[in-house]
Amino acid sequence: HDSQSMRLGYIITDPAVRGQGRGRALVEAAVARGFEKTDFPLITLGVYAHNHRALGLYESLEFKPTGASIETVVGDETWQAMEMALSRDVWLRNDHTSSFH
């Protein structure tokens, strides 16, 4: 990844607590902190195309597909990982400033 972006790594939640907003809170806090502590204009992540719950979360936070994808073989299946990105401008425009100090 280029030196003008941050990367959000693995987000894994316990299946027993999914749907309770913990993943959203974690991603929002990580993105807010990243934009607060750096001048980088962009944060990126990868998500498996079949992970509809995660895709919905990222899209609701206005991450957009970049068009890039990577295929990974898992067992006897091929999984497609989509790249997504969120700009600082979009984050701030959508009033996520309450997390900034």
N, C-alpha and C positions, 0 to 999 in steps of 0.2 A: 504494500500500500504506500501511497506517496506520503511525503513528509508534511502535507497540508491537511491531513485528516486523522481522526482518531478511529479506533476499531473497538466495537463492543463485542466482547468474547462470548463465551458460553453462558446461556441463561437456562438453568435447569431448576424446575420446581417439583416438589413432592406431589405425586398424583393426588394424594389425599387433600391437598389444599388448593388445587387448581380451581379457577373460577371464583376465587375470593379476593382478587385484586392485588395479590402479593407480587405477581410478575410485573404488572403495570407499575406498581409503586417502585419496584427495583429498577426497572428500565428508566422510568422518569427521573429517579434520583441519580442514576449513573449518567444519563444524558445531561441533566442540569449541572452536575458536578464537573463533567468534562468541559462543557461550554464556559462554566464559571472560572475554571482554573487554567484554561488555555485560550489562545487566540485562534485556534483552528476553526475554519469555516464549515467543516463537515465531519459527521460521524457516520461510520459504515458498519454493517453487520451482514452476516450470512444466515439464511434460514432455509430449511428443507421445504421444498415446494408442497409436500404433502402435509406439512404441519400447519393446518388451517387456523388453529387457535393462535399460534404465534404470529402467523401472517396477519390475522385480523388485529392483533394488538399493535404490531408495528405500523400497519396502515392507519390505524386510528390515531397514532402519534405522528402521522404524516411522513413516515419513512416511505420512500418511493423506490421501485425497482430500478436498478441501473442498466438492466439489459444483460449484464454479465451473469454467467452461471457456471457451475462446476459439477461434473457428475462424479459420484463416489460409489464404488461397489461395496455393498453391505451384505455379507452372506451371498445369496444368489440373486439379490436385487440390485438395481441401479437407482440411486437416489440423486435427485437434482437439488443442488444448493443454489439458491438465488441470492444475488447481492442486492442490498438495499442501502439507501443513504438518506440522511436528514441534514439539512443545512441549518446553520445557526440562525439565519434570517427567518426561515420558516418557524423554527422553534420559538424565537422571540416574538414574532408576529402573532402567534397563537397564544400569547399571554401565559407563557410558562415562566414568567419572570419572578413569580413568588418564591421559587427555589433559589434565586440568586441573592447574594448578600452584598 
